[in-house]
Amino acid sequence: MVFVIIGFSIIGCKKDKNIVEEQVSIAELQGTWLASRFTEKSYDAQNNALVSESGDTYPVNERSVVYDGSEIRFYRNGALRNTYTFVIVEDEIRMKQESEDYILKIRLYADSLHSHTEEYDYQENGIAMKRVREIFYEKK
């Protein structure tokens, strides 16, 4: 089964004036990163109008990501959830696990802050919608 999720280009966060978005390299990602917060936005898919926006913080150590060479491991509450091999292509992190491909947008905001963004389509009351979720990770 092939499962692909692609980040949506109009999303973003209200950036601190001191944060500069940069191109991401595998070398910069190496190590452990803790999920600190997320934002979730819903759009009317036809006209890209923002319909709702929410966000919250994650409890400390609930979610983490470990980059080790070309391998990425996702943990939840200390337990390993998934392991993928990955490459960075422009603003995407492309992960592979056997026959499953998984693509997220990736952004580096600072040496110690980056995010993964995923987008998916759904229907709500017969209206085509898009949901965009950005998870922010801080270097441990």
Secondary structure, DSSP 8 states (H G I E B T S, - for coil): --------TT------TT---B---HHHH-EEEEEEEEEEEEEETTTTEEEEEEEEE--TTSEEEEEETTEEEEEETTEEEEEEEEEEETTEEEEEETTEEEEEEEEEEETTEEEEEEEEEEEETTEEEEEEEEEEEEE-
